[in-house]
């Protein structure tokens, strides 16, 4: 089997069948929404049980009034489905925007005005989702929505597009803004740093590099944290750092690369490791500086190797909320 065929038949997003009933006022304010959602989970469970929760969390971006839903996971004779970036959240966003656009089209209203009218204010968020509301200053979606309109000249550009579409029969333009909310998940994350005898630094992490720049961030954190030792000739220090994809033998309990916080959690673990190493290295560097006046990174590491100091540090971090 070639790789293309393998990618087609394995995993993928969960197909869904959605039926909804929506009630709304003449100004576009939605008062009630009922959803019947059938999720094609495939032949095996995989991560499908997380889908209902992610769908409901994503629907919180709008004030639906009376919201009810019936979500069923369906075992089928299809291949099992897996976690693709933002599992359930992409489908829920499509559901929410389909309802909003349907209401706007029915009332012949601008869809952006319907979106704006149905955003939660803090009071409605507390009323429907008290556990998710937090403090008033923490609910920033309406303010971000307004700032985006100003910074992007949204209204002015909308008027220009309307004029363009009126004057052009076959070529049309469009512009839209869509709110998105995401539940942040904080997970314990380990990290380990080893300084080798040649002065290079090996960093082991339990996160997957999948395009988010994880390894680049880790290398930058190591370079930044260890630069506080202030050795001479550390200008190309990034080239001395390499990131290793760890396994369960070297690092345990790595958790999932998910929730949009894995990079931050790993970098925090690495920063704490570096701080411990810096505390250990600075006294040695200061002694060498008194003797030599000029201490290179390579000289410092050779001195440490000769004295058999511990050059490895492990830390298991959990970012506080």
N, C-alpha and C positions, 0 to 999 in steps of 0.2 A: 504494500500500500504506500503510495507516495504521500508526501506531507500535505499537499493541497486537499486530497481526499480525506485524510485524517482530520484536518481542521474543519471540513464541512460536516462530517458525521459526528464529531465529538463536541460536547459542551455547547456553548452559545447562550444567548439571552433566552429568557423564558417567554414563549409566545403566550398571549392572553386573549380571552374573549370577554369584552366588557359591555354590559348593558346598564344604562343609567336613566334615572328620572330626575329632572331638575325643576324646581320652582323658583320664580324670580319676579321682581317688580318691574314696572314700566321704565324705571331709570337704570335698570341693569343690575340692581342689588339682588344677589342670590339669597333665597330664604331657606331652601331645603335641597338636599341632594341625597339620592340613594344609589348605591353602586352594587351591581352583581358582577363579580370578577371570577372567572375560571382561569387558573394558571396551569399551563401544560408543563408539568414537572419532569416528564419523560419516564423512563423505565425504572430509575432508582432515585433515592432521596436527594443525594448530594447536598447542596446548600439551600434547597428549595424552602425549607421551613422559615428562613429569615425573610422571605419575600413579603408576606403580609405586613410584617412590622415596618419594613422599609417603605412600603407603599403608603401606609397610614401616616408615617412621619413626614413624608414628602408632601402629602395633601394638606399639611398644617399651614402652608404658606397663604392659603385663602380662607376667609371666613365664609363657610358654606351655610351658616345658620344651623338648621337641624341636619346633621350628617349621620347617615347610617350606611352600613356596608355588609356584604356577605361575600367573603373571600374563600375560595376553595382551591386546594392543591389537587390536581388531577394526575393520577398515574396513567400513563399512556404507553403505547408501543413504540414511541419515539426514543431517540437517544436522550440520556439524562442531561439536564441543563446545569450550567455552572455559574460562578460569580464573575461576571464581566463588569468592568468599571461602573460603579454606582448601580449595583444590582437592585432592581425594583424601583429605584429612584427615577431612572430614565422613563420607564413605563408609566409611573405615577405622574410625572411631569406632562407626558403626552396626554394622559387622561384628563388632568386638570385643565390644560390649555384647550383641549378639544371641547370641553364643557363651556369654558369661557367664550371661545370663538362661536360656538353654537348659539349661546345666549345673545351675543353681540349681533350675529347675523339675523337672528329672528326679530330683534328689535330695531335693526338698521342703525346700530350705534357703532361708534369707533371702538375697536376691541381694546385699545389701550385705556380708554376711559372706563371700560367695564373691569379691566384688571385693577386699575387704581381704586375703584369703588369697593372692590371685594377683598382688598388687603386687610389683614388683621390690624386693629389698633391694640394697644397693650391691654385694655380692659376686656376686649373680646377674647384675646389670647388667654388671659387668666381665667375667664369664665369657662372656656371649652377645654383648655389644656393647662391646668394650673401647674402641673409638674414641670412643664417646659417653658414657663414664662420667664422665670428668673426675676431680675430687677428691671424697673422701667428703663434705666439707661442702657441696659444690655439688649433691649429689643430695638434693633437699628434698621430693620427692613424698610419701614416707611421713609425714614430719613435718607437712606441710601438710594431709594427709588427716586426721591425728589432731587437729590444731588446729581444723580445720573442724567436726569432730564435737563438740568442746567448745564452740566459740564459738556454734554454732547450736543447741546442746542437742539434737543429732540423736537420741540414744537415747531421751531423755524424750519428744520429739515423736513418735517412732516408736511408742512404747507407747500414747500417747494416740490415735494414728490407728488402731492395732489395736483398741482398745476401742470407738472410734467405729464402725468397720466391723462389729464384732460386734453392736452395738446397732442398726444401720441396714441394712435389707434392700436398699433401692433406691439410696440415696445413699452413695457411697464416697469415701474420701480416700486420698492416697498421698504419699510423700516419698522422694526418692532423691538420691544424690550420685554423680557420675560423674567419674573422673579424666581429664584431657586433657594430653597433652604436645605441644609444638610446637617444631620445629627453627627456631632463629633464624638468619636470613640477613642478613649485613652487606654492603652494597653501596656503592661510591663514589658520592657524591651532590654535585652542584654547587649553589651558591647565589650570588646577586648582589644587592647593595644599591646604590641610587642615591639620593642626597639632592638634591632639586630646589631651585630658587631660591626657591620659595615656602615652603620649610621642610618640605614633605611628603617622605615616604620611600617609594620604590618598591622592592619586594622581588620578585625573580624566582626562582622555584623550579621544579624539574623533578619535582614530585610531583603526584599527582592528588587533589583533595579529593573523597572519596567517603563522607563521613559520619563520618570518624575525627577531625575537628577539626584537620586539618593546618594550614589557613590561620590559624586562631585561635591555635594554638601558635606559629606563625612570628611573628605580630604581637606576641604576648606576649614572645617572645625578643628581638625587635628593641627593643621598649619597655624591657625590663629592661636590655639591654646598653648602649644609648645613654643611659640615664638616669644612668650613672656619670659623664657629663660634668657633671651637676649644674647645668644652666642653670636660670634662674628661669622660672616659669610653664610647667612641663612637665607639669602635672597631667592634661591631656587629650591626651597624646601619642599614645595608641592611635588617636585619630581622624585623625592625620596619616599613618598607615601604611596602605598598600594593597598587597595581594599580587597579582602578575601571573602568570598561567599562561604560562610561558615556552615557546618552541619551540626547534627544533634550531639555528636561526640564532644565538640569543642564548646558549643554554646547551647544551653537548654532553654526551653520555654520562650521561644522567640515570638510566638503568636503569629497572627496574620499580617501581611502587608496590606492594610486596609484602613479605612476611617479617616484618611487625609491627615493623619498625625504620625505616621510611622517614621518619616524623615526627622521630624522634630524630636520624637522619643529617642531615636538612635543617636542623634547628635547630642542630646542631653547626657546619655550614658557615656558617650565618647568624651564629652567635656569633663565629666566627673573623673573619668580615668586619667585624662591628661593632667587635671589638677593634682591628683595624687602623685603622678610622676614628676611634675614640676616641683612639688614640695621636696621630693627626694633628690632632685638633680641640682637645684639652685645652690645648696650649701657646698656641694662638690665643685660646681662651677666657680663659686666665689673663692674657694681655696686655690684652685688652679689659676685664677686671675691674679691673685696676690703673688703667686710664684712666677707666672709667665707674662701677665699683663695683657695677653691676647689669647682668647680661647675660641677655637673653632668647634663646631658641632662634632666633627669627626674625632677631634682630640678628646672632647668630653666623654664620648661614648667609649673610646678605647680605654680611657682611665677607669670608667665604670666596669668594663669587662674584666680588666685586670684585678679590680678589687672585689669582683663577684657580687655586685649589687643586683637587687631584683629590678629587672627592666621590663616587667610585664605587669599589666594591671587589668582587672576585670571589674565591671560594675553592671548592676541590674537596675535600670532606672524606671521610675514611674512618674511621668509628669503630673504635677498637681493641677487640679482644675482651677 
